């Protein structure tokens, strides 16, 4: 990746320029049997659409705080990069009552209702499906995002030295996030073409780094596994082989 990259959005742009067709995020949910693979180009398209939704329809501005109440999931990764693209602080597991807007999965809607700003809900169904019945007081992400533009340009440049991410009591600027992701990639031995299997949750920096940011910083890809404990040793061995996994962060 480029040494001049100072924000997560920079890292994604560099990945897109280097090899848009390669896999970036391969997601498994071992409770449902779901598998989704997103190339760099497909992932970046989801990020652009989500950033346009965030900046345009939801009116989010740089410095706003978004309470992100989502598990380790490919759509969570999209929202993290969309927030970084707009300059919104992604407060992972943050208090909705103290946030400017909230993004919630189906299991945290009651808590998310405490947010007085815009509220978005994700059904987290296979293939990004919508809710059978939209939750009251929430915009259904799967309904709102498809019509958004495929290209995104922020109204204001993202400041690398402004807060970008809050997780587990740690707050990082965009530049600090990129620096930590690069350091973690080095510690994990990741390089361009590596395939990191992560079964970590997204509620800690270690989980976010292994499950997205470190592979992105290294030009690698991630096999992100939710409910990995339900797979079993034989299933894990088969996945490691079939997905050409080179590194593991279980």
DRENTIGU-223914 format. One record per atom (N, C-alpha, C): atom name; residue number from 1; x negated, y, z negated. Coordinates in Angstrom, 2 decimals, m for minus. Layout:
// DRENTIGU-223914
 atom   n       X       Y       Z
   CA NUM       X       Y       Z
...
//
This chain:
// DRENTIGU-223914
 atom   n       X       Y       Z
    N   1   m0.85   m1.19    0.00
   CA   1    0.00    0.00    0.00
    C   1   m0.88    1.24    0.00
    N   2   m0.29    2.40    0.24
   CA   2   m1.07    3.62    0.34
    C   2   m1.46    4.14   m1.03
    N   3   m2.70    4.55   m1.16
   CA   3   m3.18    5.07   m2.44
    C   3   m2.49    6.37   m2.80
    N   4   m1.94    7.06   m1.80
   CA   4   m1.29    8.35   m2.05
    C   4    0.15    8.20   m2.54
    N   5    0.69    6.99   m2.56
   CA   5    2.06    6.77   m3.02
    C   5    2.17    7.12   m4.51
    N   6    3.13    8.00   m4.85
   CA   6    3.26    8.43   m6.24
    C   6    4.65    8.23   m6.81
    N   7    5.56    7.76   m6.00
   CA   7    6.91    7.45   m6.48
    C   7    7.33    6.08   m5.97
    N   8    8.30    5.44   m6.62
   CA   8    8.79    4.16   m6.08
    C   8    9.31    4.29   m4.66
    N   9    9.94    5.43   m4.34
   CA   9   10.42    5.63   m2.97
    C   9    9.27    5.66   m1.99
    N  10    8.12    6.23   m2.40
   CA  10    6.92    6.20   m1.56
    C  10    6.49    4.76   m1.29
    N  11    6.51    3.94   m2.32
   CA  11    6.11    2.54   m2.16
    C  11    7.01    1.82   m1.16
    N  12    8.30    2.10   m1.23
   CA  12    9.23    1.45   m0.30
    C  12    8.99    1.94    1.13
    N  13    8.73    3.22    1.29
   CA  13    8.44    3.75    2.64
    C  13    7.18    3.11    3.21
    N  14    6.17    2.93    2.38
   CA  14    4.94    2.29    2.84
    C  14    5.17    0.84    3.22
    N  15    5.98    0.13    2.43
   CA  15    6.31   m1.26    2.76
    C  15    7.07   m1.34    4.07
    N  16    7.96   m0.39    4.30
   CA  16    8.75   m0.37    5.53
    C  16    7.85   m0.10    6.74
    N  17    6.88    0.78    6.57
   CA  17    5.97    1.10    7.68
    C  17    5.03   m0.07    7.98
    N  18    4.65   m0.82    6.93
   CA  18    3.67   m1.89    7.11
    C  18    4.26   m3.12    7.80
    N  19    5.43   m3.56    7.33
   CA  19    6.03   m4.79    7.89
    C  19    7.50   m4.85    7.49
    N  20    8.39   m4.23    8.27
   CA  20    9.79   m4.18    7.88
    C  20   10.50   m5.52    7.88
    N  21    9.98   m6.49    8.62
   CA  21   10.67   m7.77    8.76
    C  21   10.36   m8.77    7.65
    N  22    9.32   m8.53    6.89
   CA  22    8.95   m9.54    5.88
    C  22    9.94   m9.54    4.73
    N  23   10.09  m10.67    4.03
   CA  23   10.97  m10.70    2.85
    C  23   10.43   m9.78    1.76
    N  24   11.35   m9.14    1.04
   CA  24   10.97   m8.34   m0.12
    C  24   11.59   m8.89   m1.39
    N  25   12.90   m9.12   m1.37
   CA  25   13.60   m9.67   m2.53
    C  25   14.40  m10.91   m2.09
    N  26   14.10  m12.04   m2.71
   CA  26   14.90  m13.25   m2.54
    C  26   15.56  m13.53   m3.89
    N  27   16.89  m13.48   m3.91
   CA  27   17.62  m13.56   m5.18
    C  27   18.35  m14.89   m5.30
    N  28   18.24  m15.50   m6.47
   CA  28   18.99  m16.71   m6.82
    C  28   19.79  m16.45   m8.10
    N  29   21.03  m16.94   m8.13
   CA  29   21.79  m17.03   m9.37
    C  29   22.07  m18.51   m9.60
    N  30   21.38  m19.08  m10.56
   CA  30   21.49  m20.51  m10.78
    C  30   22.72  m20.91  m11.57
    N  31   23.56  m19.93  m11.91
   CA  31   24.87  m20.26  m12.48
    C  31   25.92  m20.42  m11.40
    N  32   25.68  m19.82  m10.24
   CA  32   26.69  m19.85   m9.16
    C  32   26.19  m20.52   m7.89
    N  33   24.87  m20.74   m7.78
   CA  33   24.30  m21.31   m6.57
    C  33   24.04  m20.28   m5.48
    N  34   24.19  m19.00   m5.79
   CA  34   24.00  m17.95   m4.79
    C  34   22.53  m17.78   m4.43
    N  35   22.26  m17.56   m3.15
   CA  35   20.94  m17.18   m2.68
    C  35   21.09  m16.07   m1.65
    N  36   20.35  m14.99   m1.84
   CA  36   20.35  m13.87   m0.90
    C  36   18.90  m13.49   m0.64
    N  37   18.56  m13.33    0.63
   CA  37   17.21  m12.86    0.96
    C  37   17.31  m11.54    1.72
    N  38   16.55  m10.56    1.26
   CA  38   16.53   m9.25    1.89
    C  38   15.13   m8.95    2.38
    N  39   15.03   m8.66    3.67
   CA  39   13.77   m8.17    4.21
    C  39   13.52   m6.75    3.70
    N  40   12.33   m6.24    3.94
   CA  40   12.05   m4.85    3.57
    C  40   13.04   m3.92    4.25
    N  41   13.31   m4.15    5.53
   CA  41   14.21   m3.27    6.28
    C  41   15.64   m3.33    5.73
    N  42   16.13   m4.53    5.43
   CA  42   17.48   m4.67    4.91
    C  42   17.60   m4.05    3.53
    N  43   16.61   m4.30    2.69
   CA  43   16.60   m3.71    1.35
    C  43   16.58   m2.18    1.45
    N  44   15.72   m1.65    2.31
   CA  44   15.62   m0.20    2.46
    C  44   16.93    0.39    2.97
    N  45   17.65   m0.34    3.80
   CA  45   18.94    0.15    4.29
    C  45   19.95    0.23    3.15
    N  46   19.98   m0.79    2.31
   CA  46   20.85   m0.75    1.13
    C  46   20.49    0.42    0.23
    N  47   19.19    0.66    0.06
   CA  47   18.74    1.77   m0.78
    C  47   19.20    3.10   m0.18
    N  48   19.05    3.28    1.12
   CA  48   19.48    4.53    1.77
    C  48   20.97    4.76    1.59
    N  49   21.77    3.73    1.84
   CA  49   23.21    3.87    1.68
    C  49   23.58    4.21    0.24
    N  50   22.93    3.55   m0.71
   CA  50   23.23    3.78   m2.12
    C  50   22.78    5.17   m2.55
    N  51   21.62    5.61   m2.07
   CA  51   21.14    6.95   m2.38
    C  51   22.07    8.01   m1.81
    N  52   22.59    7.78   m0.61
   CA  52   23.56    8.71   m0.03
    C  52   24.84    8.77   m0.85
    N  53   25.30    7.61   m1.32
   CA  53   26.46    7.57   m2.20
    C  53   26.18    8.36   m3.49
    N  54   25.02    8.14   m4.05
   CA  54   24.63    8.76   m5.31
    C  54   24.53   10.28   m5.17
    N  55   23.85   10.73   m4.14
   CA  55   23.62   12.16   m3.95
    C  55   24.85   12.88   m3.40
    N  56   25.54   12.22   m2.45
   CA  56   26.67   12.86   m1.78
    C  56   27.97   12.71   m2.52
    N  57   28.54   11.54   m2.51
   CA  57   29.86   11.32   m3.09
    C  57   29.88   11.50   m4.61
    N  58   28.82   11.08   m5.28
   CA  58   28.80   11.15   m6.74
    C  58   28.19   12.45   m7.26
    N  59   27.58   13.23   m6.39
   CA  59   27.06   14.54   m6.77
    C  59   25.88   14.52   m7.72
    N  60   25.12   13.44   m7.73
   CA  60   23.97   13.35   m8.63
    C  60   22.84   14.24   m8.16
    N  61   22.11   14.82   m9.12
   CA  61   21.00   15.72   m8.84
    C  61   19.75   15.23   m9.55
    N  62   18.57   15.67   m9.09
   CA  62   17.33   15.31   m9.78
    C  62   17.40   15.70  m11.26
    N  63   16.99   14.77  m12.10
   CA  63   17.02   15.00  m13.54
    C  63   18.26   14.45  m14.22
    N  64   19.32   14.18  m13.47
   CA  64   20.49   13.54  m14.07
    C  64   20.11   12.15  m14.58
    N  65   20.84   11.71  m15.59
   CA  65   20.59   10.38  m16.17
    C  65   21.72    9.45  m15.79
    N  66   21.34    8.28  m15.29
   CA  66   22.29    7.26  m14.90
    C  66   22.11    6.05  m15.80
    N  67   23.14    5.72  m16.57
   CA  67   23.10    4.52  m17.40
    C  67   23.32    3.31  m16.49
    N  68   22.31    2.47  m16.39
   CA  68   22.36    1.31  m15.49
    C  68   22.63    0.07  m16.32
    N  69   23.86   m0.41  m16.27
   CA  69   24.29   m1.56  m17.06
    C  69   24.45   m2.76  m16.14
    N  70   23.33   m3.24  m15.63
   CA  70   23.33   m4.35  m14.68
    C  70   22.28   m5.37  m15.08
    N  71   22.51   m6.65  m14.77
   CA  71   21.50   m7.70  m15.05
    C  71   20.43   m7.72  m13.97
    N  72   19.51   m8.65  m14.08
   CA  72   18.53   m8.88  m13.01
    C  72   19.28   m9.40  m11.80
    N  73   19.31   m8.60  m10.74
   CA  73   20.14   m8.91   m9.57
    C  73   19.60   m8.09   m8.41
    N  74   19.81   m8.55   m7.20
   CA  74   19.28   m7.79   m6.06
    C  74   19.93   m6.42   m5.94
    N  75   21.20   m6.30   m6.33
   CA  75   21.85   m5.00   m6.27
    C  75   21.32   m4.06   m7.36
    N  76   20.88   m4.60   m8.47
   CA  76   20.25   m3.78   m9.49
    C  76   18.95   m3.19   m8.96
    N  77   18.18   m4.00   m8.24
   CA  77   16.94   m3.52   m7.63
    C  77   17.23   m2.39   m6.65
    N  78   18.31   m2.52   m5.89
   CA  78   18.71   m1.47   m4.95
    C  78   19.00   m0.18   m5.69
    N  79   19.75   m0.26   m6.77
   CA  79   20.09    0.95   m7.54
    C  79   18.86    1.59   m8.15
    N  80   17.90    0.81   m8.61
   CA  80   16.67    1.37   m9.17
    C  80   15.93    2.21   m8.13
    N  81   15.85    1.72   m6.90
   CA  81   15.15    2.46   m5.85
    C  81   16.00    3.63   m5.35
    N  82   17.32    3.49   m5.38
   CA  82   18.18    4.61   m4.99
    C  82   18.03    5.77   m5.97
    N  83   18.02    5.45   m7.26
   CA  83   17.80    6.50   m8.26
    C  83   16.45    7.19   m8.03
    N  84   15.43    6.39   m7.77
   CA  84   14.10    6.96   m7.54
    C  84   14.07    7.83   m6.29
    N  85   14.88    7.49   m5.30
   CA  85   14.91    8.25   m4.05
    C  85   15.56    9.62   m4.24
    N  86   16.54    9.70   m5.14
   CA  86   17.25   10.95   m5.39
    C  86   16.54   11.80   m6.45
    N  87   15.80   11.13   m7.36
   CA  87   15.19   11.83   m8.49
    C  87   16.01   11.71   m9.75
    N  88   16.96   10.76   m9.75
   CA  88   17.80   10.50  m10.92
    C  88   17.06    9.55  m11.86
    N  89   17.17    9.79  m13.16
   CA  89   16.54    8.91  m14.15
    C  89   17.40    7.67  m14.33
    N  90   16.84    6.51  m14.04
   CA  90   17.54    5.24  m14.27
    C  90   17.31    4.83  m15.72
    N  91   18.35    4.94  m16.52
   CA  91   18.29    4.58  m17.94
    C  91   18.86    3.18  m18.08
    N  92   17.97    2.19  m18.05
   CA  92   18.39    0.79  m18.03
    C  92   18.94    0.39  m19.40
    N  93   20.21   m0.01  m19.41
   CA  93   20.86   m0.35  m20.67
    C  93   21.15    0.86  m21.53
    N  94   21.12    2.04  m20.93
   CA  94   21.31    3.28  m21.68
    C  94   22.73    3.48  m22.16
    N  95   22.90    4.45  m23.04
   CA  95   24.20    4.76  m23.63
    C  95   25.04    5.54  m22.61
    N  96   26.13    4.95  m22.14
   CA  96   26.96    5.64  m21.14
    C  96   27.50    6.98  m21.64
    N  97   27.76    7.08  m22.95
   CA  97   28.31    8.31  m23.50
    C  97   27.34    9.47  m23.40
    N  98   26.05    9.18  m23.26
   CA  98   25.03   10.22  m23.17
    C  98   24.51   10.40  m21.75
    N  99   25.11    9.69  m20.80
   CA  99   24.64    9.71  m19.42
    C  99   25.53   10.62  m18.56
    N 100   24.96   11.08  m17.46
   CA 100   25.72   11.90  m16.52
    C 100   26.61   11.03  m15.64
    N 101   26.20    9.81  m15.41
   CA 101   27.00    8.86  m14.66
    C 101   26.57    7.45  m15.05
    N 102   27.40    6.46  m14.72
   CA 102   27.13    5.09  m15.14
    C 102   27.38    4.14  m13.98
    N 103   26.57    3.09  m13.91
   CA 103   26.76    2.00  m12.97
    C 103   26.83    0.72  m13.79
    N 104   27.92   m0.02  m13.63
   CA 104   28.19   m1.15  m14.51
    C 104   28.50   m2.42  m13.74
    N 105   28.10   m3.54  m14.31
   CA 105   28.54   m4.84  m13.83
    C 105   29.89   m5.18  m14.42
    N 106   30.45   m6.33  m14.08
   CA 106   31.80   m6.68  m14.53
    C 106   31.91   m6.95  m16.03
    N 107   30.78   m7.24  m16.68
   CA 107   30.83   m7.61  m18.09
    C 107   30.64   m6.43  m19.03
    N 108   30.38   m5.25  m18.51
   CA 108   30.08   m4.10  m19.37
    C 108   31.02   m2.92  m19.09
    N 109   32.15   m3.18  m18.46
   CA 109   33.06   m2.11  m18.07
    C 109   33.61   m1.34  m19.27
    N 110   33.90   m2.05  m20.35
   CA 110   34.46   m1.37  m21.52
    C 110   33.46   m0.37  m22.08
    N 111   32.21   m0.80  m22.22
   CA 111   31.18    0.12  m22.71
    C 111   30.95    1.27  m21.74
    N 112   30.97    0.97  m20.44
   CA 112   30.72    1.99  m19.42
    C 112   31.81    3.05  m19.40
    N 113   33.00    2.72  m19.88
   CA 113   34.11    3.67  m19.87
    C 113   33.84    4.87  m20.77
    N 114   32.84    4.80  m21.62
   CA 114   32.50    5.93  m22.49
    C 114   31.85    7.07  m21.73
    N 115   31.41    6.81  m20.50
   CA 115   30.78    7.86  m19.71
    C 115   31.83    8.86  m19.23
    N 116   31.55   10.15  m19.41
   CA 116   32.50   11.18  m18.99
    C 116   32.26   11.63  m17.55
    N 117   31.19   11.13  m16.95
   CA 117   30.90   11.48  m15.57
    C 117   31.40   10.41  m14.61
    N 118   30.79   10.38  m13.44
   CA 118   31.19    9.40  m12.42
    C 118   30.85    7.98  m12.88
    N 119   31.74    7.05  m12.53
   CA 119   31.55    5.65  m12.91
    C 119   31.65    4.77  m11.67
    N 120   30.68    3.88  m11.54
   CA 120   30.66    2.94  m10.42
    C 120   30.59    1.53  m10.99
    N 121   31.37    0.61  m10.43
   CA 121   31.38   m0.77  m10.89
    C 121   30.95   m1.71   m9.77
    N 122   30.18   m2.72  m10.13
   CA 122   29.74   m3.75   m9.19
    C 122   30.32   m5.09   m9.64
    N 123   30.95   m5.79   m8.71
   CA 123   31.51   m7.10   m9.03
    C 123   30.42   m8.15   m9.16
    N 124   29.26   m7.92   m8.51
   CA 124   28.14   m8.87   m8.50
    C 124   28.57  m10.22   m7.94
    N 125   29.47  m10.18   m6.97
   CA 125   29.92  m11.40   m6.31
    C 125   28.98  m11.73   m5.15
    N 126   28.98  m12.99   m4.70
   CA 126   28.11  m13.36   m3.57
    C 126   28.33  m12.46   m2.37
    N 127   27.23  m12.16   m1.68
   CA 127   27.23  m11.32   m0.48
    C 127   27.72   m9.90   m0.75
    N 128   27.60   m9.46   m2.00
   CA 128   27.98   m8.10   m2.33
    C 128   29.47   m7.85   m2.27
    N 129   30.27   m8.87   m2.55
   CA 129   31.72   m8.76   m2.44
    C 129   32.34   m7.79   m3.43
    N 130   33.54   m7.32   m3.10
   CA 130   34.24   m6.35   m3.93
    C 130   35.06   m7.04   m5.02
    N 131   35.56   m6.24   m5.95
   CA 131   36.48   m6.75   m6.98
    C 131   37.81   m7.16   m6.33
    N 132   38.41   m8.27   m6.77
   CA 132   39.75   m8.60   m6.29
    C 132   40.75   m7.49   m6.65
    N 133   40.57   m6.93   m7.85
   CA 133   41.39   m5.81   m8.31
    C 133   40.43   m4.74   m8.85
    N 134   40.34   m3.58   m8.20
   CA 134   39.38   m2.55   m8.64
    C 134   39.62   m2.16  m10.09
    N 135   38.58   m2.06  m10.91
   CA 135   38.76   m1.66  m12.31
    C 135   39.19   m0.19  m12.40
    N 136   40.15    0.07  m13.25
   CA 136   40.69    1.43  m13.40
    C 136   39.59    2.38  m13.89
    N 137   39.50    3.53  m13.24
   CA 137   38.54    4.55  m13.66
    C 137   37.17    4.39  m13.05
    N 138   36.99    3.41  m12.17
   CA 138   35.69    3.15  m11.56
    C 138   35.82    3.11  m10.04
    N 139   34.78    3.59   m9.37
   CA 139   34.66    3.37   m7.93
    C 139   34.04    2.00   m7.71
    N 140   34.59    1.22   m6.80
   CA 140   34.06   m0.11   m6.47
    C 140   32.91    0.07   m5.48
    N 141   31.72   m0.26   m5.93
   CA 141   30.52   m0.08   m5.10
    C 141   30.66   m0.75   m3.74
    N 142   31.21   m1.95   m3.72
   CA 142   31.33   m2.70   m2.47
    C 142   32.29   m2.05   m1.49
    N 143   33.22   m1.24   m1.99
   CA 143   34.14   m0.50   m1.13
    C 143   33.50    0.79   m0.62
    N 144   32.73    1.45   m1.50
   CA 144   32.22    2.79   m1.20
    C 144   30.94    2.80   m0.38
    N 145   30.09    1.79   m0.53
   CA 145   28.75    1.89    0.05
    C 145   28.68    1.60    1.55
    N 146   29.51    0.72    2.13
   CA 146   29.31    0.38    3.54
    C 146   29.40    1.58    4.49
    N 147   30.22    2.56    4.20
   CA 147   30.41    3.69    5.10
    C 147   29.32    4.76    4.96
    N 148   28.42    4.60    4.01
   CA 148   27.36    5.60    3.81
    C 148   26.32    5.53    4.92
    N 149   25.61    6.63    5.10
   CA 149   24.61    6.72    6.16
    C 149   23.44    5.78    5.97
    N 150   22.85    5.36    7.08
   CA 150   21.72    4.43    7.05
    C 150   20.38    5.14    6.84
    N 151   20.38    6.45    6.90
   CA 151   19.16    7.22    6.65
    C 151   19.42    8.16    5.48
    N 152   18.40    8.35    4.66
   CA 152   18.56    9.20    3.48
    C 152   17.47   10.24    3.44
    N 153   17.86   11.46    3.10
   CA 153   16.91   12.55    2.85
    C 153   17.37   13.28    1.59
    N 154   16.52   13.39    0.59
   CA 154   16.93   14.07   m0.64
    C 154   17.11   15.56   m0.40
    N 155   18.06   16.15   m1.12
   CA 155   18.27   17.59   m1.02
    C 155   17.04   18.35   m1.52
    N 156   16.36   17.78   m2.50
   CA 156   15.15   18.39   m3.05
    C 156   14.08   17.30   m3.16
    N 157   12.81   17.64   m2.90
   CA 157   11.75   16.64   m3.03
    C 157   11.70   16.05   m4.44
    N 158   11.44   14.76   m4.52
   CA 158   11.32   14.10   m5.82
    C 158    9.99   14.45   m6.45
    N 159   10.02   14.92   m7.69
   CA 159    8.81   15.30   m8.42
    C 159    8.18   14.06   m9.05
    N 160    6.97   13.67   m8.64
   CA 160    6.34   12.48   m9.21
    C 160    6.11   12.58  m10.71
    N 161    6.05   13.81  m11.24
   CA 161    5.77   13.99  m12.66
    C 161    7.03   14.19  m13.49
    N 162    8.18   14.02  m12.88
   CA 162    9.45   14.11  m13.61
    C 162    9.87   12.72  m14.08
    N 163   10.63   12.62  m15.17
   CA 163   11.09   11.30  m15.64
    C 163   11.84   10.54  m14.55
    N 164   11.57    9.24  m14.47
   CA 164   12.19    8.41  m13.44
    C 164   12.88    7.18  m14.01
    N 165   12.37    6.65  m15.10
   CA 165   12.87    5.37  m15.62
    C 165   12.78    5.36  m17.13
    N 166   13.85    4.86  m17.76
   CA 166   13.85    4.63  m19.20
    C 166   14.31    3.20  m19.44
    N 167   13.50    2.44  m20.17
   CA 167   13.86    1.05  m20.47
    C 167   13.17    0.62  m21.77
    N 168   13.93    0.02  m22.65
   CA 168   13.38   m0.51  m23.88
    C 168   12.66    0.53  m24.72
    N 169   13.15    1.76  m24.72
   CA 169   12.52    2.81  m25.51
    C 169   11.33    3.46  m24.87
    N 170   10.99    3.05  m23.66
   CA 170    9.85    3.63  m22.92
    C 170   10.39    4.46  m21.77
    N 171    9.92    5.71  m21.66
   CA 171   10.31    6.55  m20.54
    C 171    9.09    6.85  m19.69
    N 172    9.23    6.68  m18.39
   CA 172    8.12    6.85  m17.46
    C 172    8.47    7.85  m16.38
    N 173    7.49    8.66  m16.00
   CA 173    7.65    9.46  m14.80
    C 173    7.49    8.56  m13.59
    N 174    7.82    9.08  m12.42
   CA 174    7.66    8.29  m11.20
    C 174    6.21    7.89  m11.00
    N 175    5.29    8.83  m11.22
   CA 175    3.87    8.54  m11.03
    C 175    3.38    7.52  m12.05
    N 176    3.84    7.63  m13.30
   CA 176    3.45    6.65  m14.32
    C 176    4.00    5.27  m13.98
    N 177    5.21    5.23  m13.46
   CA 177    5.81    3.95  m13.06
    C 177    4.97    3.28  m11.98
    N 178    4.58    4.04  m10.97
   CA 178    3.78    3.48   m9.89
    C 178    2.43    3.00  m10.42
    N 179    1.80    3.79  m11.29
   CA 179    0.50    3.40  m11.84
    C 179    0.61    2.11  m12.65
    N 180    1.66    1.99  m13.47
   CA 180    1.83    0.78  m14.27
    C 180    2.15   m0.42  m13.38
    N 181    2.94   m0.20  m12.34
   CA 181    3.27   m1.29  m11.43
    C 181    2.01   m1.80  m10.73
    N 182    1.13   m0.89  m10.32
   CA 182   m0.13   m1.29   m9.69
    C 182   m1.02   m2.06  m10.66
    N 183   m1.08   m1.58  m11.91
   CA 183   m1.89   m2.27  m12.91
    C 183   m1.33   m3.67  m13.19
    N 184   m0.02   m3.77  m13.27
   CA 184    0.59   m5.09  m13.49
    C 184    0.35   m6.02  m12.31
    N 185    0.42   m5.48  m11.09
   CA 185    0.15   m6.30   m9.91
    C 185   m1.27   m6.85   m9.95
    N 186   m2.21   m6.01  m10.35
   CA 186   m3.60   m6.47  m10.47
    C 186   m3.72   m7.54  m11.54
    N 187   m3.05   m7.33  m12.69
   CA 187   m3.12   m8.30  m13.78
    C 187   m2.50   m9.64  m13.40
    N 188   m1.47   m9.60  m12.56
   CA 188   m0.83  m10.83  m12.10
    C 188   m1.55  m11.47  m10.93
    N 189   m2.52  m10.75  m10.37
   CA 189   m3.26  m11.27   m9.23
    C 189   m2.51  m11.16   m7.92
    N 190   m1.57  m10.23   m7.83
   CA 190   m0.77  m10.09   m6.62
    C 190   m1.53   m9.32   m5.55
    N 191   m1.31   m9.70   m4.31
   CA 191   m1.86   m8.99   m3.17
    C 191   m0.84   m9.09   m2.03
    N 192   m1.14   m8.45   m0.92
   CA 192   m0.22   m8.48    0.21
    C 192    0.07   m9.93    0.61
    N 193    1.34  m10.26    0.71
   CA 193    1.74  m11.61    1.10
    C 193    2.02  m12.54   m0.07
    N 194    1.69  m12.13   m1.29
   CA 194    2.00  m12.97   m2.45
    C 194    3.50  m13.11   m2.63
    N 195    3.91  m14.24   m3.22
   CA 195    5.32  m14.50   m3.53
    C 195    5.42  m14.77   m5.03
    N 196    5.99  m13.82   m5.78
   CA 196    6.10  m13.94   m7.23
    C 196    7.50  m14.39   m7.62
    N 197    7.60  m15.52   m8.29
   CA 197    8.87  m15.98   m8.83
    C 197    9.03  m15.43  m10.24
    N 198   10.11  m14.69  m10.48
   CA 198   10.37  m14.11  m11.79
    C 198   11.72  m14.55  m12.32
    N 199   11.71  m15.08  m13.54
   CA 199   12.94  m15.41  m14.24
    C 199   13.19  m14.46  m15.39
    N 200   12.45  m13.34  m15.42
   CA 200   12.60  m12.37  m16.50
    C 200   13.84  m11.51  m16.29
    N 201   14.40  m11.05  m17.40
   CA 201   15.56  m10.17  m17.34
    C 201   15.11   m8.75  m17.03
    N 202   16.08   m7.91  m16.71
   CA 202   15.78   m6.53  m16.32
    C 202   15.91   m5.54  m17.48
    N 203   15.92   m6.02  m18.72
   CA 203   16.10   m5.10  m19.84
    C 203   14.79   m4.71  m20.52
    N 204   13.66   m5.06  m19.92
   CA 204   12.35   m4.65  m20.42
    C 204   11.50   m4.20  m19.23
    N 205   10.43   m3.45  m19.53
   CA 205    9.53   m3.06  m18.46
    C 205    8.91   m4.28  m17.80
    N 206    8.51   m5.27  m18.59
   CA 206    7.88   m6.47  m18.02
    C 206    8.81   m7.15  m17.02
    N 207   10.11   m7.19  m17.34
   CA 207   11.06   m7.79  m16.42
    C 207   11.25   m6.99  m15.16
    N 208   11.34   m5.67  m15.29
   CA 208   11.48   m4.80  m14.12
    C 208   10.24   m4.83  m13.26
    N 209    9.09   m4.87  m13.91
   CA 209    7.84   m4.87  m13.16
    C 209    7.68   m6.17  m12.37
    N 210    7.82   m7.30  m13.04
   CA 210    7.68   m8.58  m12.34
    C 210    8.78   m8.79  m11.32
    N 211    9.99   m8.31  m11.64
   CA 211   11.14   m8.55  m10.80
    C 211   11.33   m7.56   m9.68
    N 212   10.45   m6.55   m9.58
   CA 212   10.58   m5.57   m8.50
    C 212    9.32   m4.74   m8.27
    N 213    8.94   m3.97   m9.29
   CA 213    7.98   m2.90   m9.05
    C 213    6.56   m3.39   m8.76
    N 214    6.07   m4.41   m9.47
   CA 214    4.72   m4.90   m9.20
    C 214    4.59   m5.52   m7.81
    N 215    5.52   m6.40   m7.40
   CA 215    5.44   m6.90   m6.03
    C 215    5.52   m5.80   m4.98
    N 216    6.39   m4.82   m5.21
   CA 216    6.51   m3.72   m4.26
    C 216    5.21   m2.94   m4.16
    N 217    4.56   m2.71   m5.30
   CA 217    3.30   m1.96   m5.31
    C 217    2.17   m2.71   m4.63
    N 218    2.24   m4.04   m4.62
   CA 218    1.16   m4.86   m4.08
    C 218    1.37   m5.25   m2.62
    N 219    2.52   m4.92   m2.05
   CA 219    2.82   m5.41   m0.71
    C 219    3.21   m6.88   m0.73
    N 220    3.69   m7.33   m1.89
   CA 220    4.10   m8.72   m2.09
    C 220    5.62   m8.80   m2.04
    N 221    6.18   m9.95   m2.42
   CA 221    7.62  m10.12   m2.48
    C 221    7.97  m10.87   m3.76
    N 222    9.25  m10.78   m4.14
   CA 222    9.69  m11.40   m5.38
    C 222   10.81  m12.39   m5.10
    N 223   10.75  m13.52   m5.78
   CA 223   11.86  m14.48   m5.83
    C 223   12.49  m14.27   m7.21
    N 224   13.57  m13.51   m7.23
   CA 224   14.20  m13.07   m8.47
    C 224   15.28  m14.07   m8.86
    N 225   15.13  m14.68  m10.04
   CA 225   16.02  m15.77  m10.44
    C 225   16.79  m15.40  m11.70
    N 226   18.10  m15.38  m11.56
   CA 226   18.99  m15.16  m12.70
    C 226   19.49  m16.52  m13.19
    N 227   19.58  m16.68  m14.51
   CA 227   20.00  m17.94  m15.12
    C 227   19.04  m19.07  m14.72
    N 228   17.77  m18.77  m14.70
   CA 228   16.77  m19.76  m14.28
    C 228   16.76  m20.99  m15.18
    N 229   17.14  m20.82  m16.44
   CA 229   17.14  m21.94  m17.37
    C 229   18.07  m23.07  m16.98
    N 230   19.03  m22.79  m16.09
   CA 230   19.97  m23.82  m15.65
    C 230   19.44  m24.65  m14.50
    N 231   18.26  m24.31  m14.00
   CA 231   17.75  m24.99  m12.82
    C 231   17.10  m26.33  m13.14
    N 232   16.35  m26.39  m14.21
   CA 232   15.64  m27.63  m14.54
    C 232   14.27  m27.69  m13.90
    N 233   13.40  m28.52  m14.45
   CA 233   12.01  m28.59  m14.00
    C 233   11.89  m29.06  m12.56
    N 234   12.65  m30.08  m12.19
   CA 234   12.57  m30.59  m10.82
    C 234   13.05  m29.54   m9.81
    N 235   14.14  m28.87  m10.17
   CA 235   14.67  m27.84   m9.28
    C 235   13.71  m26.68   m9.13
    N 236   13.04  m26.33  m10.22
   CA 236   12.06  m25.24  m10.17
    C 236   10.88  m25.62   m9.29
    N 237   10.44  m26.85   m9.41
   CA 237    9.33  m27.30   m8.57
    C 237    9.70  m27.27   m7.09
    N 238   10.92  m27.69   m6.77
   CA 238   11.38  m27.66   m5.37
    C 238   11.49  m26.24   m4.85
    N 239   11.98  m25.33   m5.69
   CA 239   12.09  m23.93   m5.27
    C 239   10.71  m23.31   m5.06
    N 240    9.82  m23.62   m5.96
   CA 240    8.46  m23.09   m5.82
    C 240    7.85  m23.50   m4.49
    N 241    8.12  m24.73   m4.09
   CA 241    7.58  m25.21   m2.82
    C 241    8.34  m24.61   m1.63
    N 242    9.66  m24.63   m1.68
   CA 242   10.44  m24.17   m0.54
    C 242   10.29  m22.67   m0.30
    N 243   10.10  m21.90   m1.36
   CA 243    9.98  m20.45   m1.24
    C 243    8.51  m20.01   m1.12
    N 244    7.62  m20.98   m1.06
   CA 244    6.18  m20.68   m0.91
    C 244    5.69  m19.73   m2.00
    N 245    6.12  m20.01   m3.24
   CA 245    5.75  m19.19   m4.39
    C 245    4.25  m19.33   m4.67
    N 246    3.59  m18.20   m4.86
   CA 246    2.16  m18.20   m5.17
    C 246    1.87  m17.83   m6.62
    N 247    2.82  m17.11   m7.27
   CA 247    2.64  m16.66   m8.64
    C 247    3.98  m16.77   m9.35
    N 248    3.92  m16.96  m10.69
   CA 248    5.13  m17.14  m11.47
    C 248    5.11  m16.27  m12.71
    N 249    6.27  m15.65  m13.00
   CA 249    6.47  m14.90  m14.25
    C 249    7.81  m15.35  m14.80
    N 250    7.81  m16.53  m15.44
   CA 250    9.08  m17.13  m15.88
    C 250    9.52  m16.53  m17.20
//
